[in-house]
Amino acid sequence: MWLTPLHRAEWTHAIAQHVFHGVLSDEDASRFYIAFEADREANVWAEMSIPDAAYETAMELARKHGPQIPMRTLDTLHVACALALGAREFWTFDERQKRLAKAAGLAIS
C-alpha cells in the first residue's frame, strides 16, 4: 500500500478531529500517532511523493465528475493520486471519495 504526504496529513487531521469530537482522548491520539510512526519506520507502507500528474488528473476529475458528484479538492486529489500511481483498487470510508473513485474506474474496498 502506498503512503503519500497527503495520506499522512489526512491521518493526522482525522485523529485530531476524533479528539475534538470526544471519540478519542489525548492519550489515545498519542498512542495512535506513535503506532503510525512505528509502522512508517517498519516500512509497512511504500512511501511515495504525490505524483506531478495527480494535480492535472484532479482537475480533470473535477471537470468531468464534479457536476454530478459532490467532492472536495482533497477527494479529487486522493483519487487522482491512486490513478497516477496505477492503483486498481481504492480503499476509503469517505462516501464522496468512494463515488468518485468508482466513477473513475477504480474497484472499491
LOPAMAR-244429 format. One record per residue (C-alpha): residue in three letters; x, y, z; chain. Coordinates in steps of 0.25 Angstrom, whole numbers. Each point is the difference from the previous one (the first is absolute). Layout:
N
resn Ala px X py Y pz Z chain A;
...
# end
This chain:
109
resn Met px 0 py 0 pz 0 chain A;
resn Trp px 5 py 14 pz -3 chain A;
resn Leu px 1 py 11 pz 10 chain A;
resn Thr px 1 py 14 pz -6 chain A;
resn Pro px 2 py 13 pz 8 chain A;
resn Leu px -15 py 3 pz -2 chain A;
resn His px -3 py -13 pz 7 chain A;
resn Arg px 9 py 4 pz 12 chain A;
resn Ala px -7 py 13 pz 0 chain A;
resn Glu px -14 py -6 pz -1 chain A;
resn Trp px 3 py -10 pz 11 chain A;
resn Thr px 5 py 11 pz 10 chain A;
resn His px -12 py 8 pz -3 chain A;
resn Ala px -9 py -12 pz 2 chain A;
resn Ile px 6 py -3 pz 14 chain A;
resn Ala px -1 py 15 pz 4 chain A;
resn Gln px -15 py 0 pz -4 chain A;
resn His px -3 py -12 pz 8 chain A;
resn Val px 6 py 6 pz 12 chain A;
resn Phe px -8 py 13 pz -3 chain A;
resn His px -13 py -8 pz 0 chain A;
resn Gly px 4 py -8 pz 12 chain A;
resn Val px 1 py -13 pz -7 chain A;
resn Leu px 15 py -1 pz 4 chain A;
resn Ser px 7 py 5 pz 12 chain A;
resn Asp px 13 py 8 pz -1 chain A;
resn Glu px 7 py -13 pz 5 chain A;
resn Asp px -7 py -9 pz -10 chain A;
resn Ala px 4 py 10 pz -11 chain A;
resn Ser px 15 py 0 pz 5 chain A;
resn Arg px 0 py -15 pz -1 chain A;
resn Phe px -6 py 0 pz -14 chain A;
resn Tyr px 11 py 10 pz -4 chain A;
resn Ile px 11 py -8 pz 6 chain A;
resn Ala px -5 py -13 pz -7 chain A;
resn Phe px -2 py 7 pz -13 chain A;
resn Glu px 15 py 5 pz 1 chain A;
resn Ala px 5 py -14 pz 4 chain A;
resn Asp px -7 py -6 pz -12 chain A;
resn Arg px 6 py 10 pz -9 chain A;
resn Glu px 14 py -3 pz 6 chain A;
resn Ala px -3 py -15 pz -3 chain A;
resn Asn px -3 py 3 pz -14 chain A;
resn Val px -14 py -5 pz 1 chain A;
resn Trp px -4 py 9 pz -12 chain A;
resn Ala px 7 py 4 pz -12 chain A;
resn Glu px 2 py 15 pz 2 chain A;
resn Met px -1 py 8 pz -13 chain A;
resn Ser px -1 py 14 pz -4 chain A;
resn Ile px -12 py 6 pz -6 chain A;
resn Pro px 2 py -3 pz -15 chain A;
resn Asp px 0 py 13 pz -8 chain A;
resn Ala px -11 py -5 pz -9 chain A;
resn Ala px -9 py -1 pz 11 chain A;
resn Tyr px -3 py 14 pz 0 chain A;
resn Glu px -4 py 1 pz -14 chain A;
resn Thr px -8 py -13 pz 2 chain A;
resn Ala px -7 py 6 pz 12 chain A;
resn Met px -5 py 12 pz -9 chain A;
resn Glu px -4 py -10 pz -11 chain A;
resn Leu px -8 py -8 pz 11 chain A;
resn Ala px -7 py 13 pz 5 chain A;
resn Arg px -4 py 5 pz -14 chain A;
resn Lys px -5 py -14 pz -4 chain A;
resn His px -7 py -5 pz 13 chain A;
resn Gly px -1 py 13 pz 8 chain A;
resn Pro px -14 py 4 pz -6 chain A;
resn Gln px -6 py -14 pz 4 chain A;
resn Ile px 8 py -4 pz 13 chain A;
resn Pro px 2 py 9 pz 12 chain A;
resn Met px 15 py 1 pz 2 chain A;
resn Arg px 11 py 8 pz 7 chain A;
resn Thr px 13 py 3 pz -6 chain A;
resn Leu px 7 py -10 pz 10 chain A;
resn Asp px -10 py -11 pz -5 chain A;
resn Thr px 4 py 2 pz -15 chain A;
resn Leu px 15 py 0 pz 4 chain A;
resn His px -1 py -13 pz 8 chain A;
resn Val px -7 py -7 pz -12 chain A;
resn Ala px 10 py 7 pz -10 chain A;
resn Cys px 12 py -5 pz 8 chain A;
resn Ala px -6 py -14 pz -1 chain A;
resn Leu px -1 py 1 pz -15 chain A;
resn Ala px 13 py 7 pz -2 chain A;
resn Leu px 7 py -11 pz 8 chain A;
resn Gly px -7 py -11 pz -8 chain A;
resn Ala px -9 py -5 pz 11 chain A;
resn Arg px -11 py -10 pz -4 chain A;
resn Glu px -7 py 0 pz 14 chain A;
resn Phe px -4 py 12 pz 9 chain A;
resn Trp px -2 py -1 pz 15 chain A;
resn Thr px -8 py 10 pz 7 chain A;
resn Phe px -11 py 3 pz 10 chain A;
resn Asp px -3 py 13 pz -6 chain A;
resn Glu px -13 py -1 pz -9 chain A;
resn Arg px 4 py 12 pz -9 chain A;
resn Gln px 13 py -7 pz -3 chain A;
resn Lys px -6 py -13 pz -2 chain A;
resn Arg px -10 py 5 pz -10 chain A;
resn Leu px 11 py 8 pz -7 chain A;
resn Ala px 9 py -12 pz 0 chain A;
resn Lys px -11 py -9 pz -6 chain A;
resn Ala px -3 py 10 pz -11 chain A;
resn Ala px 15 py 1 pz -3 chain A;
resn Gly px 0 py -15 pz -2 chain A;
resn Leu px 7 py -5 pz 12 chain A;
resn Ala px -5 py -12 pz 8 chain A;
resn Ile px -5 py 4 pz 14 chain A;
resn Ser px 3 py -7 pz 13 chain A;
# end
